[in-house]
């Protein structure tokens, strides 16, 4: 009896202590809200927070999140809708039944399968409800018994026909082979022995496949090759910071066999795991502060109005918001694709064309270290790895605000079967406290005028994690007709191991090719270039490119007290070479795409201009093999006549290509572009000299460029926007 009573008392004491601990811990954590429990409290069903900037959902309108669609019953509703699950399965069956693949269908590897978009005039004419969808076709890129094939697949007629194959290069790697190539080195006894000599357990080794570029036939031997480099995972999730430096494994991609092992890192220690883990669980203290008492920021509150978001997504891909309408979809290679962008003219109500199609065409990431283990690191992330294939599901509340809507991608595995990448794109309204327009009148006028309007924008976002690096791509639409394309860089640096633990050990004038970030860790200098393909249709397909040059004009003697002023001179480009642009700070210009046949009421041609930013240019020798393949970065702006086959700035086959099928080679034809259907190409560039703040994970750095109306509207298109008043905001009551 005494034993039972004592046990009962102990149980109650333990439960009481646990409850006290839970309550005490909660009291410390509730305001922080970066972790899940606090976010749950602050954004709970029907709850409003005092940090809400301007709107939140009221208790009576809170809805449960929608169930995720299976996509198995999807049907195309727009000419540019991506292939559905059913269509992908149909294409797979047709390909496997086609000769020579039918002789060994299990040997067929599908590297790409995407919609063969209908001819542009047919898409521009199409109207929902008035026209049937054009016939659905696909383009497939496959490998079979060591050969590459490009094929047209007519889904309705059930026919497969060959298309021309590029002269050099190979298709984008499939996700399946990227995964299998990570394991390829471990099948080689010599590799395993090398790892053991380095003092690393095989169970602690992770290897990554690295595209080798192209450096001549003597190096590739006519084979599809990949290089693999390895890291120690012991003690950290951030294995990128623990390279087994100098160890490079050359693998035949078709056989999976190791061709050559280079080990030039003897004596270079593997950097320590300490302070490399970036995960929240590894860095959060129980009270939400660091050891010096620095408190993390409160959770951002970005709540929708009670009536829901101000945009609509119809038929899965058509987005409507504030006069804008556009088609949005995921693409395995480009990532996010915006098509058919039109804006409503507030003066006439007419819907006006702005852009037929916009997307990231290619990325070029050359590292600036010419040594044996690094010279080949000159990635083309879209054509080699697939920018969309590397897009990971977005993280609600952190990648995108609570009121965002999500869009999935439906892609194709190597065996031709469809799979779904959930939450690949998010769409949301953004209010960041910015001002759309304002004016306050000075008291000296005697007029009491204070007019201001808030800027609310619509963002379509994706994020791709290409191994260590993360790219955030935003397409932001503004109510004044402007489109801002922004790229953010985050993730983890690609680093090299070094024997140095302090700069005082480095010899004078020694070339390190980077920055010492931590003990035994160098962040290597590199560039990022993202080339966008922008098929502009300003009030119609036939447009012209105008360079508006600004230069000093000297005044004549006695003409004015001024000695000089700025003069703008317009030049219409007649051919492709006329439209090549390398930006120069002291030779400024504006770059307009106009419709010469459409004029405003005062006679100006309607147009849009590209407003440059992120203008880092390549400093590599034009004859350097990586730069020949990445020659599309030789200029910041190119203009070409529309050609359906010219979509990928680095060529259709980028992997181990020689650079003979790029935007630069197309532009050499110097085709006429005046009053033609034009495509504008813009390259956003970054030079990155790593610094210690980039360790162990990089704060996001961003740059952007704009597509801005220029004489497109008769006047300010948001002149009649209402100001926001207190009565416009919802009144919410916190839950109990």
C-alpha positions as CSV (number, residue, x, y, z in Angstrom):
1,X,0.0,0.0,0.0
2,X,2.8,2.5,1.0
3,X,4.7,1.5,-2.2
4,X,1.6,2.2,-4.4
5,X,1.0,5.6,-2.7
6,X,4.7,6.6,-3.2
7,X,4.6,5.6,-6.8
8,X,1.4,7.6,-7.4
9,X,2.9,10.7,-5.8
10,X,6.1,10.4,-7.9
11,X,3.9,10.1,-11.0
12,X,2.0,13.3,-10.2
13,X,5.2,15.1,-9.4
14,X,6.7,14.1,-12.7
15,X,3.7,15.1,-14.6
16,X,3.5,18.5,-12.8
17,X,7.2,19.2,-13.5
18,X,6.8,18.3,-17.1
19,X,3.8,20.7,-17.4
20,X,5.7,23.5,-15.7
21,X,8.6,23.0,-18.2
22,X,6.2,23.0,-21.2
23,X,4.5,26.2,-20.0
24,X,7.8,27.9,-19.2
25,X,9.3,26.9,-22.5
26,X,6.3,28.1,-24.4
27,X,6.4,31.4,-22.7
28,X,9.9,32.0,-24.0
29,X,9.2,30.8,-27.5
30,X,5.8,32.2,-28.5
31,X,6.9,35.6,-29.8
32,X,9.7,34.2,-31.9
33,X,7.6,32.3,-34.4
34,X,10.4,31.2,-36.7
35,X,10.0,27.7,-35.5
36,X,6.9,25.6,-36.2
37,X,5.2,25.8,-32.7
38,X,5.4,29.6,-32.6
39,X,4.2,29.9,-36.2
40,X,1.3,27.6,-35.3
41,X,0.3,29.9,-32.5
42,X,0.6,33.2,-34.4
43,X,-1.0,32.0,-37.6
44,X,-3.5,29.5,-36.0
45,X,-7.0,29.0,-37.4
46,X,-8.9,32.3,-37.2
47,X,-6.0,34.0,-35.3
48,X,-4.8,37.5,-36.1
49,X,-1.5,38.8,-34.8
50,X,-0.6,42.2,-33.7
51,X,2.3,42.1,-36.2
52,X,-0.2,41.9,-39.2
53,X,0.7,44.7,-41.6
54,X,-2.6,45.4,-43.3
55,X,-4.9,42.4,-43.5
56,X,-5.6,39.1,-42.0
57,X,-8.2,36.3,-42.3
58,X,-11.2,36.6,-40.0
59,X,-12.4,33.6,-37.9
60,X,-15.6,33.1,-40.0
61,X,-13.8,32.9,-43.3
62,X,-10.8,30.7,-42.4
63,X,-10.7,27.7,-44.7
64,X,-8.9,24.4,-44.6
65,X,-6.1,24.1,-47.0
66,X,-7.2,22.6,-50.3
67,X,-6.4,18.9,-51.0
68,X,-3.5,18.3,-53.3
69,X,-4.6,17.3,-56.8
70,X,-3.5,13.9,-58.1
71,X,-3.2,15.3,-61.7
72,X,-4.3,11.9,-63.1
73,X,-7.5,13.4,-64.4
74,X,-5.9,16.6,-65.7
75,X,-6.8,17.6,-69.3
76,X,-5.3,20.4,-71.3
77,X,-7.4,23.6,-71.4
78,X,-5.0,26.0,-73.1
79,X,-2.7,25.5,-76.2
80,X,0.4,26.0,-74.0
81,X,-0.6,23.7,-71.1
82,X,2.1,21.3,-70.2
83,X,1.7,17.6,-71.1
84,X,-0.7,15.8,-68.7
85,X,-0.1,12.5,-66.9
86,X,-2.3,10.8,-69.5
87,X,-0.4,12.4,-72.4
88,X,3.0,11.5,-71.0
89,X,1.9,7.9,-70.6
90,X,0.5,7.9,-74.2
91,X,3.9,9.3,-75.5
92,X,5.8,6.6,-73.6
93,X,3.7,3.9,-75.2
94,X,4.3,5.3,-78.6
95,X,8.0,5.7,-78.1
96,X,8.5,2.1,-76.8
97,X,6.5,0.7,-79.7
98,X,8.6,2.7,-82.3
99,X,11.6,1.1,-84.0
100,X,14.4,0.6,-83.1
101,X,13.3,1.1,-79.5
102,X,10.7,-1.6,-79.7
103,X,13.4,-4.2,-80.0
104,X,14.6,-3.4,-76.4
105,X,12.2,-1.0,-74.8
106,X,13.8,-1.3,-71.3
107,X,17.0,0.1,-72.8
108,X,15.2,3.3,-73.8
109,X,16.1,6.3,-71.6
110,X,13.9,9.4,-71.8
111,X,15.9,12.5,-71.2
112,X,13.2,15.1,-72.0
113,X,9.6,14.9,-73.0
114,X,7.7,18.2,-73.3
115,X,4.9,19.8,-75.2
116,X,5.7,20.6,-78.8
117,X,4.0,24.0,-78.7
118,X,1.6,24.9,-81.5
119,X,2.7,27.4,-84.1
120,X,2.7,30.9,-82.6
121,X,0.0,32.4,-84.9
122,X,-2.4,29.6,-83.9
123,X,-1.8,30.3,-80.2
124,X,-2.2,34.0,-80.6
125,X,-5.5,33.5,-82.4
126,X,-6.9,31.0,-80.0
127,X,-9.7,32.1,-77.6
128,X,-11.2,29.9,-74.9
129,X,-14.7,28.8,-75.8
130,X,-14.4,30.0,-79.4
131,X,-11.8,27.7,-80.7
132,X,-10.8,24.1,-80.2
133,X,-7.4,23.3,-78.9
134,X,-4.7,22.8,-81.6
135,X,-3.5,19.2,-82.0
136,X,-1.4,18.1,-79.1
137,X,2.1,17.0,-79.9
138,X,5.3,16.3,-77.9
139,X,9.0,16.5,-78.5
140,X,11.1,13.7,-77.0
141,X,14.9,13.5,-76.4
142,X,16.0,9.9,-75.7
143,X,19.1,7.8,-75.5
144,X,19.1,4.2,-76.9
145,X,22.0,1.9,-77.1
146,X,24.6,4.7,-76.9
147,X,22.9,7.0,-79.4
148,X,20.9,10.2,-78.9
149,X,17.6,10.8,-80.7
150,X,15.2,13.7,-81.0
151,X,11.6,12.8,-82.0
152,X,8.3,14.4,-82.8
153,X,5.4,12.5,-81.2
154,X,1.9,13.2,-82.6
155,X,-0.3,12.2,-79.6
156,X,-3.6,12.2,-81.6
157,X,-2.4,10.4,-84.7
158,X,-0.1,8.0,-82.8
159,X,2.9,8.7,-84.9
160,X,6.6,9.2,-84.1
161,X,9.0,10.9,-86.5
162,X,12.7,11.7,-86.2
163,X,14.0,15.2,-85.9
164,X,17.5,16.6,-86.5
165,X,20.1,15.8,-83.8
166,X,22.7,18.5,-82.8
167,X,26.2,18.0,-84.2
168,X,27.8,17.8,-80.8
169,X,26.9,17.4,-77.1
170,X,24.5,15.2,-75.3
171,X,21.0,15.6,-73.7
172,X,20.3,16.9,-70.3
173,X,21.0,14.3,-67.6
174,X,18.0,12.5,-66.2
175,X,17.4,12.6,-62.4
176,X,17.7,8.8,-62.4
177,X,21.2,8.8,-63.8
178,X,22.3,11.7,-61.6
179,X,21.3,9.6,-58.6
180,X,23.0,6.5,-59.9
181,X,26.2,8.3,-60.8
182,X,26.5,9.4,-57.2
183,X,27.1,5.7,-56.3
184,X,29.2,4.8,-59.4
185,X,32.7,5.4,-57.8
186,X,32.0,3.0,-54.9
187,X,31.9,0.1,-57.4
188,X,35.6,0.6,-58.1
189,X,38.1,-1.1,-55.7
190,X,40.8,1.5,-56.5
191,X,38.5,4.3,-55.5
192,X,37.6,2.6,-52.2
193,X,41.3,2.1,-51.5
194,X,42.0,5.8,-52.1
195,X,39.3,6.8,-49.7
196,X,40.7,4.5,-47.0
197,X,44.2,6.0,-47.5
198,X,42.6,9.4,-46.9
199,X,41.5,8.1,-43.5
200,X,37.8,8.3,-44.3
201,X,35.2,5.6,-43.7
202,X,33.3,4.7,-46.9
203,X,30.1,5.0,-44.9
204,X,30.9,8.7,-44.4
205,X,31.5,9.5,-48.1
206,X,29.1,11.3,-50.4
207,X,30.0,11.9,-54.1
208,X,28.5,14.3,-56.5
209,X,28.4,14.1,-60.3
210,X,30.0,17.2,-61.9
211,X,29.6,18.0,-65.6
212,X,33.0,18.1,-67.3
213,X,32.5,20.8,-69.9
214,X,34.4,20.2,-73.2
215,X,38.2,20.7,-73.6
216,X,38.9,18.9,-76.9
217,X,38.6,15.3,-78.3
218,X,41.7,14.1,-76.5
219,X,39.9,14.6,-73.2
220,X,36.5,13.1,-73.9
221,X,37.5,10.4,-76.4
222,X,34.0,10.5,-77.9
223,X,32.4,9.2,-74.7
224,X,29.7,10.7,-72.5
225,X,31.7,11.3,-69.3
226,X,31.1,12.8,-65.9
227,X,33.5,13.7,-63.1
228,X,32.8,12.9,-59.5
229,X,34.1,14.6,-56.4
230,X,33.5,13.5,-52.9
231,X,32.9,14.8,-49.4
232,X,32.9,13.6,-45.8
233,X,29.5,13.6,-44.2
234,X,30.8,12.8,-40.7
235,X,29.4,15.1,-38.1
236,X,27.3,17.5,-40.3
237,X,24.6,17.6,-42.9
238,X,26.6,20.3,-44.7
239,X,29.0,17.9,-46.3
240,X,29.9,20.5,-49.0
241,X,32.1,22.2,-46.4
242,X,34.1,18.9,-45.9
243,X,35.6,18.2,-49.4
244,X,38.1,15.4,-49.9
245,X,40.2,17.8,-51.8
246,X,42.1,16.8,-55.0
247,X,40.2,13.6,-55.5
248,X,38.5,13.5,-58.9
249,X,36.9,10.4,-60.4
250,X,36.2,10.2,-64.2
251,X,33.2,8.0,-64.9
252,X,31.8,6.7,-68.2
253,X,28.1,7.7,-68.0
254,X,26.8,4.9,-70.3
255,X,28.6,2.0,-68.6
256,X,28.9,3.4,-65.0
257,X,32.5,2.4,-64.9
258,X,35.4,4.4,-63.5
259,X,37.7,5.5,-66.3
260,X,40.4,7.3,-64.3
261,X,41.1,8.5,-60.7
262,X,43.2,11.6,-60.0
263,X,44.3,12.1,-56.4
264,X,46.3,15.2,-55.9
265,X,45.1,16.2,-52.4
266,X,47.5,14.2,-50.2
267,X,48.4,16.3,-47.2
268,X,45.3,18.6,-47.5
269,X,43.2,17.9,-44.4
270,X,39.4,17.5,-44.6
271,X,37.9,20.6,-42.9
272,X,36.3,20.0,-39.5
273,X,32.6,19.6,-39.2
274,X,32.3,22.2,-36.4
275,X,30.0,25.2,-37.1
276,X,29.1,23.9,-40.5
277,X,25.5,22.7,-39.9
278,X,22.9,25.3,-41.0
279,X,19.7,23.5,-40.0
280,X,17.4,25.1,-37.5
281,X,17.5,22.2,-35.0
282,X,21.3,22.5,-34.9
283,X,21.3,26.3,-34.3
284,X,18.2,27.1,-32.2
285,X,18.6,27.5,-28.4
286,X,15.6,26.6,-26.3
287,X,14.8,30.3,-25.6
288,X,15.2,31.4,-29.2
289,X,18.3,33.4,-28.5
290,X,22.0,32.8,-29.3
291,X,24.6,32.6,-26.6
292,X,25.0,36.4,-26.6
293,X,21.3,37.0,-26.1
294,X,20.6,38.1,-29.7
295,X,16.9,37.3,-30.3
296,X,15.7,36.0,-33.6
297,X,13.2,38.2,-35.5
298,X,9.5,37.9,-35.0
299,X,7.5,35.9,-37.6
300,X,6.5,37.9,-40.7
301,X,2.7,38.1,-40.9
302,X,1.5,38.3,-44.5
303,X,-2.2,37.5,-44.3
304,X,-4.8,37.9,-47.1
305,X,-7.9,39.9,-46.9
306,X,-11.0,38.2,-45.5
307,X,-12.4,37.7,-48.9
308,X,-9.3,35.8,-50.0
309,X,-6.4,36.6,-52.4
310,X,-6.9,39.3,-55.1
311,X,-5.8,37.0,-57.9
312,X,-7.3,34.0,-59.6
313,X,-5.7,30.9,-61.1
314,X,-8.2,29.4,-63.7
315,X,-7.9,26.0,-65.4
316,X,-4.7,25.3,-63.5
317,X,-2.4,27.7,-65.3
318,X,-4.1,31.0,-66.3
319,X,-3.4,33.8,-63.8
320,X,-5.5,36.9,-63.5
321,X,-4.7,39.9,-61.3
322,X,-5.2,43.7,-61.4
323,X,-5.6,43.8,-65.2
324,X,-2.8,41.3,-65.9
325,X,-3.5,37.9,-67.5
326,X,-0.8,35.3,-68.2
327,X,-0.2,31.6,-68.6
328,X,2.1,30.0,-66.0
329,X,3.6,26.6,-66.0
330,X,6.6,24.5,-64.8
331,X,9.2,23.3,-67.3
332,X,11.8,20.6,-66.6
333,X,14.6,22.6,-68.3
334,X,13.6,26.3,-67.9
335,X,11.9,26.0,-64.5
336,X,9.1,28.6,-64.6
337,X,7.6,29.8,-67.9
338,X,5.3,32.8,-68.4
339,X,3.4,33.0,-71.6
340,X,0.7,35.1,-73.2
341,X,1.1,38.1,-70.8
342,X,-1.5,40.8,-71.5
343,X,-2.5,43.8,-69.6
344,X,-5.8,45.7,-69.6
345,X,-5.6,49.3,-70.6
346,X,-7.4,51.4,-67.9
347,X,-8.3,54.1,-70.4
348,X,-10.0,51.9,-73.0
349,X,-10.6,48.5,-71.2
350,X,-8.8,46.8,-74.1
351,X,-6.6,43.8,-73.4
352,X,-3.1,44.5,-74.9
353,X,-0.3,42.1,-75.7
354,X,3.0,42.6,-73.9
355,X,5.0,39.3,-74.0
356,X,4.3,36.0,-75.8
357,X,6.8,33.9,-73.7
358,X,9.4,34.5,-71.1
359,X,11.7,32.1,-69.4
360,X,15.2,31.4,-68.1
361,X,17.0,29.9,-71.1
362,X,20.4,29.0,-69.7
363,X,22.7,29.4,-66.7
364,X,26.5,29.6,-66.9
365,X,28.5,29.2,-63.7
366,X,32.3,29.2,-64.3
367,X,34.7,28.8,-61.4
368,X,37.9,30.7,-61.5
369,X,40.4,28.1,-60.5
370,X,42.5,26.6,-63.3
371,X,44.0,23.7,-61.2
372,X,43.6,20.0,-62.0
373,X,40.6,19.5,-59.7
374,X,38.8,22.7,-60.6
375,X,39.3,23.9,-64.2
376,X,36.4,22.0,-65.6
377,X,33.8,23.4,-63.1
378,X,31.9,25.6,-65.6
379,X,28.3,24.5,-65.2
380,X,25.4,25.1,-67.5
381,X,22.7,24.3,-65.0
382,X,19.6,24.3,-67.3
383,X,21.0,22.3,-70.2
384,X,23.2,19.9,-68.2
385,X,21.1,19.3,-65.0
386,X,17.6,20.7,-65.8
387,X,16.7,23.9,-63.9
388,X,13.2,22.7,-63.4
389,X,14.2,19.2,-62.5
390,X,16.3,20.7,-59.7
391,X,13.4,22.7,-58.3
392,X,12.4,21.5,-54.9
393,X,9.0,21.9,-53.2
394,X,8.7,25.3,-51.8
395,X,8.4,25.6,-48.0
396,X,5.2,27.3,-46.9
397,X,5.5,30.4,-44.6
398,X,9.2,30.6,-45.4
399,X,9.6,30.4,-49.1
400,X,6.2,31.8,-49.7
401,X,3.7,33.6,-47.5
402,X,0.7,32.0,-45.9
403,X,-1.8,33.2,-48.5
404,X,0.2,31.9,-51.5
405,X,-1.2,29.4,-54.0
406,X,0.9,26.6,-55.3
407,X,1.4,24.9,-58.7
408,X,2.9,21.5,-59.3
409,X,5.2,20.3,-62.1
410,X,4.5,17.1,-63.9
411,X,7.8,15.7,-65.2
412,X,9.1,12.5,-66.8
413,X,11.4,9.9,-65.3
414,X,14.1,8.1,-67.4
415,X,11.7,5.2,-68.0
416,X,9.1,7.6,-69.5
417,X,6.7,7.5,-66.6
418,X,5.3,10.7,-65.2
419,X,5.9,12.0,-61.7
420,X,4.8,15.1,-59.8
421,X,7.0,17.7,-58.3
422,X,4.6,19.3,-55.7
423,X,4.6,22.9,-54.8
424,X,7.2,23.8,-57.4
425,X,5.8,27.3,-58.1
426,X,4.0,29.7,-55.7
427,X,1.9,32.8,-56.6
428,X,1.1,35.5,-54.1
429,X,0.4,39.2,-53.6
430,X,3.2,41.2,-52.0
431,X,3.0,44.4,-50.0
432,X,6.3,45.4,-48.6
433,X,5.5,49.0,-47.5
434,X,6.5,50.4,-50.9
435,X,4.8,53.3,-52.6
436,X,3.1,53.1,-56.0
437,X,3.0,56.9,-56.4
438,X,2.8,60.0,-54.1
439,X,3.0,63.7,-53.9
440,X,2.7,66.2,-51.0
441,X,2.4,69.9,-51.8
442,X,4.7,72.3,-50.0
443,X,3.1,74.7,-47.5
444,X,4.3,77.7,-49.6
445,X,1.7,76.9,-52.2
446,X,-1.1,77.2,-49.7
447,X,-2.5,73.9,-50.9
448,X,-3.0,71.1,-48.3
449,X,-2.3,68.1,-50.6
450,X,-1.0,64.7,-49.4
451,X,-1.7,62.0,-51.9
452,X,-0.1,58.5,-51.7
453,X,-0.9,55.0,-53.0
454,X,0.5,51.7,-51.7
455,X,2.3,49.4,-54.1
456,X,0.9,45.8,-54.1
457,X,2.5,43.4,-56.6
458,X,1.9,39.8,-57.8
459,X,4.8,37.4,-57.6
460,X,5.3,34.0,-59.3
461,X,8.2,32.2,-57.7
462,X,10.3,29.1,-58.0
463,X,13.4,27.9,-56.2
464,X,15.9,25.4,-57.7
465,X,18.5,23.7,-55.6
466,X,21.3,22.7,-58.1
467,X,23.4,20.6,-55.7
468,X,24.9,23.1,-53.4
469,X,23.5,26.3,-54.9
470,X,19.9,27.6,-54.6
471,X,18.4,30.0,-57.1
472,X,15.2,31.9,-56.3
473,X,13.5,33.2,-59.5
474,X,10.7,35.8,-59.2
475,X,8.5,37.2,-61.9
476,X,6.8,40.2,-60.3
477,X,3.9,42.0,-62.0
478,X,3.0,45.6,-61.0
479,X,-0.2,47.5,-61.4
480,X,1.6,50.1,-63.5
481,X,2.4,47.6,-66.3
482,X,6.0,46.9,-65.2
483,X,7.4,43.3,-65.0
484,X,10.4,42.7,-62.7
485,X,12.4,39.6,-63.1
486,X,14.6,38.9,-60.1
487,X,17.1,36.2,-59.3
488,X,18.3,35.4,-55.8
489,X,21.4,33.3,-54.9
490,X,21.6,31.4,-51.7
491,X,22.6,27.9,-50.6
492,X,26.1,26.7,-50.0
493,X,29.4,27.7,-51.5
494,X,31.4,25.1,-53.5
495,X,34.7,25.2,-51.5
496,X,38.1,23.6,-51.7
497,X,40.2,22.2,-49.0
498,X,43.5,23.8,-48.0
499,X,46.2,23.2,-45.5
500,X,45.9,26.8,-44.3
501,X,44.0,27.6,-41.1
502,X,45.0,31.3,-41.0
503,X,46.0,34.0,-43.5
504,X,49.4,34.4,-41.8
505,X,50.3,31.0,-43.3
506,X,49.7,32.1,-46.9
507,X,52.8,33.0,-48.8
508,X,53.0,36.5,-50.2
509,X,51.5,36.8,-53.7
510,X,50.3,33.2,-53.5
511,X,47.3,32.7,-55.8
512,X,44.5,31.1,-53.7
513,X,41.7,31.5,-56.3
514,X,39.4,32.5,-53.5
515,X,38.9,33.5,-49.8
516,X,39.9,31.6,-46.7
517,X,36.4,31.3,-45.0
518,X,37.2,29.0,-42.1
519,X,40.0,26.7,-41.1
520,X,41.1,24.7,-44.1
521,X,38.3,26.0,-46.3
522,X,38.6,28.3,-49.4
523,X,35.6,29.7,-51.1
524,X,36.5,29.8,-54.8
525,X,35.7,32.9,-56.9
526,X,33.1,32.3,-59.6
527,X,30.5,33.9,-61.7
528,X,26.7,33.4,-62.2
529,X,25.0,34.3,-65.5
530,X,21.2,33.7,-66.1
531,X,20.2,34.3,-69.7
532,X,16.4,35.0,-70.2
533,X,14.6,34.6,-73.4
534,X,11.9,37.2,-73.8
535,X,9.6,36.9,-76.8
536,X,8.1,40.4,-76.7
537,X,4.9,41.1,-78.6
538,X,4.1,44.8,-78.0
539,X,0.5,45.3,-79.3
540,X,1.3,42.6,-81.9
541,X,4.1,40.4,-83.1
542,X,5.9,42.7,-85.4
543,X,8.2,45.0,-83.4
544,X,11.4,46.9,-83.7
545,X,14.4,47.4,-81.3
546,X,15.5,50.9,-80.6
547,X,18.7,52.0,-78.8
548,X,18.2,55.5,-77.3
549,X,21.8,56.7,-76.8
550,X,22.5,59.5,-74.3
551,X,25.5,61.7,-74.8
552,X,26.8,65.1,-73.8
553,X,25.9,67.9,-76.2
554,X,28.1,71.0,-76.0
555,X,26.3,74.4,-76.4
556,X,27.5,76.9,-79.0
557,X,29.4,80.0,-77.8
558,X,26.8,82.5,-76.5
559,X,23.9,80.1,-76.8
560,X,23.3,79.6,-73.1
561,X,24.9,80.1,-69.7
562,X,25.1,76.3,-69.8
563,X,28.2,74.7,-71.4
564,X,26.6,71.3,-72.0
565,X,23.5,69.2,-71.6
566,X,22.3,65.6,-72.2
567,X,20.9,64.7,-75.6
568,X,19.0,61.5,-76.5
569,X,19.3,60.1,-80.0
570,X,17.2,57.1,-81.2
571,X,18.7,54.4,-83.5
572,X,16.5,51.6,-84.9
573,X,18.4,48.4,-85.2
574,X,18.0,46.9,-88.7
575,X,19.9,43.6,-88.2
576,X,20.9,41.3,-85.3
577,X,24.4,42.7,-85.0
578,X,23.0,46.3,-84.7
579,X,21.2,45.1,-81.6
580,X,24.1,43.6,-79.6
581,X,24.6,45.5,-76.4
582,X,27.5,45.5,-73.9
583,X,26.5,47.9,-71.2
584,X,28.9,50.7,-70.4
585,X,28.4,53.0,-67.4
586,X,29.7,56.2,-69.2
587,X,28.0,55.4,-72.5
588,X,24.4,55.2,-71.2
589,X,21.4,54.2,-73.3
590,X,17.9,53.0,-73.1
591,X,16.7,49.9,-74.9
592,X,13.2,49.9,-76.3
593,X,11.0,47.3,-78.0
594,X,8.4,49.2,-79.9
595,X,5.5,48.6,-82.3
596,X,6.2,51.2,-85.0
597,X,2.6,50.8,-86.4
598,X,0.9,51.6,-83.1
599,X,1.1,55.2,-81.9
600,X,-0.2,57.1,-78.8
601,X,-2.6,60.0,-79.4
602,X,0.4,62.4,-79.5
603,X,2.3,60.2,-82.0
604,X,4.8,58.2,-80.0
605,X,5.3,54.5,-80.9
606,X,4.0,52.2,-78.1
607,X,6.7,50.2,-76.4
608,X,8.4,48.6,-73.4
609,X,12.0,49.1,-72.4
610,X,14.4,46.7,-70.7
611,X,15.9,48.4,-67.6
612,X,19.2,46.7,-66.9
613,X,20.6,45.7,-63.6
614,X,22.9,42.8,-62.4
615,X,25.2,43.7,-65.2
616,X,28.4,41.7,-64.5
617,X,30.0,40.7,-67.7
618,X,32.3,37.8,-68.4
619,X,36.1,38.5,-68.2
620,X,37.1,35.2,-69.7
621,X,39.1,34.9,-73.0
622,X,36.5,34.5,-75.8
623,X,38.5,31.5,-77.0
624,X,38.6,29.8,-73.6
625,X,36.6,26.6,-74.1
626,X,34.1,27.4,-71.4
627,X,33.5,30.8,-72.8
628,X,33.0,29.4,-76.3
629,X,30.2,27.2,-74.9
630,X,28.9,30.2,-72.9
631,X,29.3,32.7,-75.6
632,X,25.7,33.8,-75.1
633,X,27.1,35.8,-72.1
634,X,29.4,37.9,-74.4
635,X,26.7,40.6,-74.5
636,X,24.1,41.6,-72.0
637,X,21.4,42.1,-74.7
638,X,20.8,40.3,-77.9
639,X,17.9,40.6,-80.3
640,X,17.0,37.8,-82.8
641,X,14.1,37.2,-85.1
642,X,11.6,34.8,-83.7
643,X,12.5,31.2,-84.5
644,X,10.7,28.4,-82.7
645,X,13.8,26.2,-82.6
646,X,16.0,28.9,-81.0
647,X,14.9,28.5,-77.4
648,X,18.0,27.4,-75.5
649,X,20.9,30.0,-75.5
650,X,23.5,27.2,-75.1
651,X,22.0,24.9,-77.7
652,X,19.6,22.0,-77.5
653,X,22.4,19.6,-76.4
654,X,24.6,21.4,-73.9
655,X,26.3,18.6,-72.1
656,X,29.9,18.3,-73.5
657,X,28.9,20.5,-76.4
658,X,31.6,22.5,-78.3
659,X,29.7,25.8,-78.5
660,X,28.7,25.7,-82.2
661,X,25.0,26.0,-81.5
662,X,24.5,28.9,-79.3
663,X,22.8,32.3,-79.3
664,X,26.1,33.8,-80.4
665,X,26.3,31.6,-83.5
666,X,22.6,32.2,-84.4
667,X,23.2,36.0,-84.1
668,X,26.1,35.8,-86.6
669,X,23.6,35.3,-89.4
670,X,22.8,39.0,-88.9
671,X,19.2,38.5,-90.0
672,X,16.8,41.5,-90.4
673,X,15.0,42.5,-87.2
674,X,13.2,45.8,-88.1
675,X,9.5,45.5,-87.8
676,X,9.7,41.7,-87.3
677,X,8.6,39.2,-84.7
678,X,11.5,39.7,-82.2
679,X,13.0,37.9,-79.3
680,X,15.0,39.9,-76.7
681,X,17.6,38.1,-74.7
682,X,18.9,39.5,-71.4
683,X,21.7,38.1,-69.2
684,X,21.7,38.9,-65.5
685,X,25.2,38.5,-64.2
686,X,27.0,38.2,-60.8
687,X,30.6,38.2,-59.9
688,X,31.0,36.3,-56.6
689,X,34.1,36.7,-54.4
690,X,33.2,34.7,-51.4
691,X,33.4,36.2,-47.9
692,X,33.2,34.8,-44.4
693,X,29.5,35.8,-44.1
694,X,28.8,33.2,-46.8
695,X,29.9,30.5,-44.4
696,X,28.4,27.9,-43.7
697,X,25.3,29.0,-45.8
698,X,24.9,32.2,-47.8
699,X,22.4,34.9,-47.0
700,X,20.5,35.5,-50.2
701,X,21.9,38.1,-52.6
702,X,19.6,39.3,-55.4
703,X,19.6,41.3,-58.6
704,X,16.9,42.0,-61.1
705,X,15.9,43.8,-64.3
706,X,12.7,45.4,-65.5
707,X,10.5,45.4,-68.5
708,X,8.8,48.8,-68.2
709,X,6.2,50.5,-70.3
710,X,7.5,53.4,-72.4
711,X,4.7,55.4,-74.1
712,X,2.6,52.2,-73.9
713,X,-0.2,53.9,-72.0
714,X,-1.6,57.4,-72.6
715,X,-0.8,58.5,-69.1
716,X,-0.1,57.0,-65.6
717,X,-2.1,53.8,-65.7
718,X,-2.6,53.7,-61.9
719,X,-3.7,57.3,-61.6
720,X,-7.2,56.3,-60.4
721,X,-6.0,53.8,-57.8
722,X,-7.7,54.4,-54.6
723,X,-5.8,55.1,-51.4
724,X,-6.0,52.6,-48.6
725,X,-8.1,53.7,-45.7
726,X,-8.6,52.3,-42.2
727,X,-12.1,51.1,-43.1
728,X,-10.6,48.9,-45.9
729,X,-8.8,46.7,-43.4
730,X,-10.4,43.8,-41.7
731,X,-11.1,43.8,-38.0
732,X,-10.1,40.5,-36.5
733,X,-10.5,39.1,-33.0
734,X,-7.8,36.8,-31.6
735,X,-8.9,33.3,-30.8
736,X,-9.2,32.4,-27.1
